[in-house]
Amino acid sequence: MSHRSTSIQTAQRSAVVAALAILVSGCSLLEEDKIDYKSATKAASLEVPPDLSQLRKDSRYAIESNSATASGFNSASARVADAGTAANQLGDVRIERQGNQRWLVVARPADKVWDPLKEFWTSNGFVLVTDSPDIGIMETDWAENRAKIPQDMIRKTLGKVLDSLYSSGERDKFRTRVERNAQGGVEIYITHRGMVENYSNAQKDQTVWQPRASDPELEIEFLRRLMVKLGASPETAKAATAAVMPAPMASLTTLDGQPAVEINDALDRAWRRTGVALDRTGFTVEDRDRSKGIYFVRYVSSASPAEKEPGFFARMFSSKKEEAALSRYRIALTEKGNLSHIRVLDANGQPEKSGNAERILKLLANELR
């Protein structure tokens, strides 16, 4: 075999190896980029069932002041460094974690983080349906993670021509809650809610959109991306969101003859965990008074047939605006020794005596476990 022939074969083998390397690296890039959201609607917000309804944009409530936050939680805040909560400092942004819950603490005033938050969500493919700096709540519309759709040869070849025919069968939305702290900065919480499309009959010719479990991994991923948006490097943000710590136990109990949830945790940490649990389970938090340990929420029981959730496309295209009456409650937290308790009060601040109190507490206990 001539030297020329050997050189050609060597070059061919090198080309094949290089092509395989490019293919493998391309697959790796696809595996790493698992988030590519596109809003389900650009023109109008999707309808949602009453217990998952959006906050009013003209809310009369205001986010609590620094003095109110400090007055009720000075003693508890002194225990933040206790076992059970860990923090990673990254300039003026740090992440704190407890169990599968994580949140950002940013040493900036609330008005300095609100616009970057809005830009963060819109740049990630979301449409905002709630933008209320007065109560510190921002919520996205339902959106589809297009990265979950298989990249088959037809879709790759025709690109966007047939892209609208593909669907992952899932929709996600995210709520961001911003709370001022006693140091003049803010705490930022991100919670996820999801829907999945399932067949509604044996013939499999009709589908209905139903709630699916919240995904803590998605929450962590968006916290990591938000850290980068606020100035952290991708490497340090990834390291900061990696570790997991066990969460204190929560269980159903009774307090003064009324149902309650007992958490083996201090009041300041129980407050944070309860807020995340409310966001994940779809309650509408209208107001909160951290100094008194009270969340003001709207809730509707899922037991009534009138409250059955309509289909995704029925909500999307229907012009009928029926909404069941929403009940207002107060979720009250109190501290006794090393334990915290959660109770349900009615709109007037009295113990709630209906079966909804137990239903609400069971929802929270399941999320807090």
C-alpha positions as CSV (number, residue, x, y, z in Angstrom):
1,M,0.0,0.0,0.0
2,S,1.4,3.3,-1.0
3,H,2.1,6.2,1.4
4,R,-0.5,8.3,-0.4
5,S,-3.2,5.6,0.2
6,T,-2.3,5.3,3.8
7,S,-2.5,9.1,4.2
8,I,-6.0,9.2,2.6
9,Q,-7.2,6.4,4.9
10,T,-5.8,8.2,8.0
11,A,-7.5,11.4,6.9
12,Q,-10.8,9.6,6.4
13,R,-10.6,8.0,9.8
14,S,-9.8,11.4,11.4
15,A,-12.8,12.9,9.6
16,V,-15.1,10.1,10.9
17,V,-13.8,10.6,14.5
18,A,-14.3,14.3,14.2
19,A,-17.8,13.9,12.9
20,L,-18.7,11.5,15.8
21,A,-17.2,14.0,18.3
22,I,-19.3,16.8,16.9
23,L,-22.4,14.5,17.0
24,V,-21.7,13.5,20.6
25,S,-21.0,17.1,21.7
26,G,-24.2,18.2,20.0
27,C,-26.1,15.6,22.0
28,S,-24.5,16.8,25.2
29,L,-25.5,20.3,24.5
30,L,-29.1,19.2,24.0
31,E,-29.0,17.3,27.2
32,E,-27.7,20.3,29.1
33,D,-30.3,22.7,27.7
34,K,-33.4,21.2,29.1
35,I,-35.4,24.4,29.4
36,D,-36.9,26.2,26.4
37,Y,-40.2,27.8,27.4
38,K,-42.9,29.2,25.1
39,S,-46.0,30.8,26.5
40,A,-49.2,28.9,25.7
41,T,-50.9,32.2,24.7
42,K,-49.6,35.6,23.7
43,A,-52.9,37.4,23.5
44,A,-54.7,36.5,26.7
45,S,-54.2,34.7,29.9
46,L,-55.6,31.2,30.3
47,E,-58.6,30.7,32.5
48,V,-57.9,28.8,35.7
49,P,-60.1,27.2,38.3
50,P,-61.2,29.4,41.2
51,D,-58.8,28.0,43.8
52,L,-55.9,28.7,41.3
53,S,-57.1,32.1,40.4
54,Q,-54.7,35.0,39.8
55,L,-54.1,37.9,42.3
56,R,-55.9,41.1,41.5
57,K,-53.6,43.8,40.1
58,D,-55.4,46.5,42.0
59,S,-54.8,44.8,45.3
60,R,-55.3,47.2,48.3
61,Y,-52.7,45.3,50.3
62,A,-49.1,46.4,50.6
63,I,-46.0,44.4,51.3
64,E,-45.0,44.5,55.0
65,S,-42.5,47.1,56.1
66,N,-39.1,46.4,57.5
67,S,-40.1,47.5,60.9
68,A,-43.1,45.2,61.0
69,T,-40.9,42.3,59.8
70,A,-38.3,43.0,62.5
71,S,-40.8,43.6,65.4
72,G,-42.3,40.2,65.2
73,F,-39.3,38.1,64.3
74,N,-36.3,39.6,66.0
75,S,-35.9,36.7,68.4
76,A,-36.5,34.1,65.7
77,S,-34.2,35.8,63.2
78,A,-31.3,35.5,65.7
79,R,-31.5,31.7,65.2
80,V,-31.1,31.7,61.4
81,A,-27.6,30.3,61.8
82,D,-28.9,27.3,63.7
83,A,-28.8,23.8,62.2
84,G,-31.4,23.2,59.5
85,T,-30.7,26.2,57.3
86,A,-27.6,26.7,55.2
87,A,-26.4,29.6,53.1
88,N,-24.0,30.3,50.3
89,Q,-22.8,33.8,49.9
90,L,-22.2,35.2,46.4
91,G,-21.5,38.9,46.6
92,D,-24.8,40.6,47.5
93,V,-26.7,37.4,46.5
94,R,-26.9,34.3,48.6
95,I,-29.0,31.1,48.6
96,E,-30.5,29.6,51.7
97,R,-31.8,26.1,51.8
98,Q,-33.9,23.8,54.0
99,G,-34.9,20.4,52.9
100,N,-36.0,20.6,49.2
101,Q,-36.8,24.3,49.6
102,R,-34.4,27.0,48.5
103,W,-34.7,30.8,48.3
104,L,-32.5,33.7,47.4
105,V,-31.5,36.5,49.8
106,V,-30.5,39.6,48.0
107,A,-28.9,42.6,49.7
108,R,-30.8,45.1,47.5
109,P,-34.0,47.1,48.0
110,A,-37.2,45.6,46.6
111,D,-37.5,48.3,43.9
112,K,-34.0,47.4,42.6
113,V,-34.8,43.8,42.0
114,W,-38.3,44.0,40.5
115,D,-37.4,45.1,37.0
116,P,-34.6,42.5,36.7
117,L,-37.1,39.9,37.8
118,K,-39.5,40.9,35.1
119,E,-36.8,40.9,32.5
120,F,-35.7,37.5,33.8
121,W,-39.0,35.8,33.2
122,T,-39.8,37.4,29.9
123,S,-36.3,36.5,28.5
124,N,-37.0,32.9,29.5
125,G,-40.1,32.8,27.2
126,F,-42.9,33.6,29.7
127,V,-45.7,36.1,29.7
128,L,-46.5,37.7,33.1
129,V,-50.1,37.6,34.2
130,T,-49.5,39.0,37.7
131,D,-47.1,41.9,38.2
132,S,-47.8,43.4,41.6
133,P,-44.8,45.0,43.3
134,D,-47.2,46.4,46.0
135,I,-47.7,42.9,47.4
136,G,-44.5,41.4,46.1
137,I,-46.0,38.8,43.8
138,M,-45.1,38.0,40.2
139,E,-46.7,35.1,38.3
140,T,-46.2,33.8,34.7
141,D,-48.9,32.5,32.4
142,W,-49.0,28.8,31.5
143,A,-46.1,27.9,29.2
144,E,-44.8,24.8,27.5
145,N,-41.2,23.6,27.9
146,R,-40.4,22.9,24.2
147,A,-37.1,21.2,25.2
148,K,-39.2,18.2,26.3
149,I,-40.4,17.6,22.7
150,P,-38.3,14.9,20.9
151,Q,-36.1,16.3,18.2
152,D,-36.9,13.8,15.4
153,M,-35.7,14.1,11.9
154,I,-38.9,15.6,10.4
155,R,-39.0,18.3,13.1
156,K,-35.3,19.1,12.6
157,T,-35.7,19.3,8.8
158,L,-38.9,21.3,8.6
159,G,-38.1,23.4,11.6
160,K,-40.8,26.0,12.5
161,V,-43.0,25.1,9.6
162,L,-44.5,22.1,11.6
163,D,-43.3,23.2,15.0
164,S,-46.8,24.2,16.1
165,L,-48.0,20.6,15.5
166,Y,-45.8,19.3,18.3
167,S,-46.7,19.4,22.0
168,S,-45.1,18.0,25.1
169,G,-48.5,17.5,26.8
170,E,-47.4,19.6,29.8
171,R,-47.8,23.2,30.9
172,D,-46.0,25.0,33.6
173,K,-46.3,28.3,35.5
174,F,-44.1,29.9,38.1
175,R,-44.9,32.3,41.0
176,T,-42.2,34.6,42.4
177,R,-42.7,36.0,45.8
178,V,-40.5,38.8,47.1
179,E,-40.4,39.6,50.8
180,R,-38.5,42.5,52.4
181,N,-36.3,41.5,55.4
182,A,-35.1,43.4,58.4
183,Q,-31.7,44.2,56.8
184,G,-33.2,46.2,54.0
185,G,-32.8,43.5,51.4
186,V,-35.3,40.9,50.1
187,E,-35.9,37.2,50.1
188,I,-37.0,35.7,46.7
189,Y,-39.0,32.5,46.4
190,I,-39.9,30.7,43.2
191,T,-42.6,28.0,43.1
192,H,-43.8,25.8,40.3
193,R,-47.2,24.5,39.3
194,G,-47.9,22.1,36.5
195,M,-50.6,20.7,34.3
196,V,-50.6,17.5,32.2
197,E,-52.9,16.6,29.3
198,N,-54.6,13.2,29.7
199,Y,-57.2,11.3,27.7
200,S,-60.6,11.6,29.2
201,N,-62.3,8.6,27.6
202,A,-61.6,5.1,26.5
203,Q,-61.7,6.0,22.8
204,K,-58.8,8.4,23.4
205,D,-60.4,11.0,21.2
206,Q,-60.8,13.7,23.9
207,T,-58.3,15.1,26.4
208,V,-58.5,17.1,29.6
209,W,-55.8,19.2,31.4
210,Q,-55.2,18.1,35.0
211,P,-52.9,19.4,37.7
212,R,-49.6,17.5,38.2
213,A,-47.2,17.6,41.1
214,S,-44.9,20.6,41.6
215,D,-41.3,20.1,40.4
216,P,-38.7,21.2,43.0
217,E,-35.9,20.6,40.4
218,L,-37.5,23.2,38.1
219,E,-37.7,25.7,41.0
220,I,-34.0,25.1,41.8
221,E,-33.0,25.5,38.1
222,F,-34.7,28.9,37.9
223,L,-33.2,30.0,41.2
224,R,-29.8,29.1,39.7
225,R,-30.5,31.1,36.6
226,L,-31.8,34.0,38.6
227,M,-28.6,34.0,40.6
228,V,-26.7,34.4,37.4
229,K,-29.0,37.2,36.2
230,L,-28.3,39.0,39.5
231,G,-24.5,38.8,39.1
232,A,-23.3,35.3,40.1
233,S,-21.2,33.2,37.8
234,P,-22.8,30.1,36.3
235,E,-20.2,27.9,38.1
236,T,-20.8,29.4,41.6
237,A,-24.6,29.4,41.2
238,K,-24.6,25.8,40.2
239,A,-22.5,24.8,43.3
240,A,-24.7,26.9,45.6
241,T,-27.9,25.1,44.6
242,A,-26.4,21.6,44.8
243,A,-26.7,20.4,48.4
244,V,-29.8,19.2,50.1
245,M,-30.6,19.2,53.9
246,P,-33.3,17.3,55.7
247,A,-36.4,19.3,56.5
248,P,-37.9,19.4,60.0
249,M,-41.0,17.1,60.5
250,A,-44.5,18.4,60.1
251,S,-47.6,16.6,61.3
252,L,-51.3,17.1,61.9
253,T,-52.3,17.7,65.5
254,T,-54.9,19.6,67.6
255,L,-54.4,22.9,69.4
256,D,-57.0,24.1,71.8
257,G,-59.4,21.7,70.4
258,Q,-58.9,22.9,66.8
259,P,-57.0,21.0,64.0
260,A,-53.5,22.3,63.4
261,V,-50.2,21.5,61.7
262,E,-47.2,21.1,64.1
263,I,-43.7,21.9,62.7
264,N,-40.6,21.0,64.6
265,D,-39.0,24.3,63.6
266,A,-38.6,27.9,64.7
267,L,-41.2,30.5,63.6
268,D,-39.1,32.3,61.0
269,R,-38.3,29.2,59.1
270,A,-41.8,27.8,59.5
271,W,-43.1,31.1,58.0
272,R,-40.9,30.7,54.9
273,R,-41.9,27.0,54.5
274,T,-45.6,27.8,54.9
275,G,-45.4,30.5,52.2
276,V,-43.8,28.2,49.7
277,A,-46.4,25.5,50.5
278,L,-49.2,27.9,49.9
279,D,-47.7,28.9,46.6
280,R,-47.2,25.4,45.4
281,T,-50.7,24.2,46.3
282,G,-52.3,27.0,44.4
283,F,-53.7,29.2,47.1
284,T,-54.1,32.9,46.3
285,V,-52.2,34.9,49.0
286,E,-53.9,38.3,49.1
287,D,-51.9,39.7,51.9
288,R,-49.5,38.7,54.7
289,D,-48.5,40.1,58.0
290,R,-45.2,38.6,59.0
291,S,-45.1,40.4,62.3
292,K,-48.3,38.6,63.4
293,G,-47.5,35.4,61.5
294,I,-50.6,35.5,59.3
295,Y,-51.2,34.8,55.6
296,F,-54.5,36.1,54.2
297,V,-55.6,33.6,51.5
298,R,-58.4,32.7,49.1
299,Y,-59.4,29.0,48.9
300,V,-62.2,26.9,47.4
301,S,-62.7,23.3,48.2
302,S,-62.2,20.7,45.5
303,A,-65.1,18.6,46.8
304,S,-67.9,20.5,45.0
305,P,-68.7,19.4,41.4
306,A,-69.1,23.1,40.5
307,E,-65.4,23.6,41.2
308,K,-64.3,20.9,38.8
309,E,-61.5,22.2,36.7
310,P,-62.4,22.8,33.0
311,G,-60.3,21.5,30.2
312,F,-57.2,23.5,29.1
313,F,-58.5,24.4,25.7
314,A,-62.0,25.0,27.1
315,R,-60.5,27.6,29.3
316,M,-58.4,29.0,26.5
317,F,-61.2,29.5,24.0
318,S,-64.3,29.8,26.0
319,S,-65.8,33.2,26.5
320,K,-67.9,32.1,29.5
321,K,-66.5,33.6,32.7
322,E,-68.0,31.5,35.5
323,E,-66.3,31.6,38.8
324,A,-67.3,29.9,42.0
325,A,-67.5,32.0,45.2
326,L,-64.1,32.1,46.9
327,S,-63.8,31.8,50.7
328,R,-61.2,33.9,52.5
329,Y,-59.2,32.5,55.4
330,R,-56.3,33.4,57.6
331,I,-53.4,31.0,57.9
332,A,-52.0,31.8,61.4
333,L,-48.6,30.7,62.7
334,T,-47.7,30.7,66.3
335,E,-44.6,29.5,68.2
336,K,-44.4,27.5,71.4
337,G,-40.9,26.5,72.6
338,N,-39.1,24.9,69.7
339,L,-42.3,24.1,67.8
340,S,-44.5,26.1,65.4
341,H,-48.1,25.6,64.8
342,I,-50.3,26.4,61.8
343,R,-54.1,27.0,62.3
344,V,-56.9,28.1,59.9
345,L,-59.0,31.1,61.0
346,D,-62.0,32.6,59.2
347,A,-62.1,36.0,57.6
348,N,-62.8,37.6,61.0
349,G,-59.9,36.0,62.7
350,Q,-61.9,33.3,64.6
351,P,-61.1,29.6,64.5
352,E,-62.6,28.1,61.3
353,K,-65.1,25.4,62.2
354,S,-66.0,24.0,58.8
355,G,-64.4,21.0,57.1
356,N,-62.4,23.3,54.9
357,A,-60.0,23.9,57.9
358,E,-59.0,20.3,58.0
359,R,-58.8,20.1,54.2
360,I,-56.5,23.1,54.0
361,L,-54.3,21.8,56.8
362,K,-54.0,18.4,55.2
363,L,-52.8,20.1,51.9
364,L,-50.2,22.1,53.8
365,A,-49.0,19.1,55.9
366,N,-48.5,17.0,52.8
367,E,-46.4,19.7,51.2
368,L,-44.4,20.4,54.4
369,R,-43.5,16.8,55.0
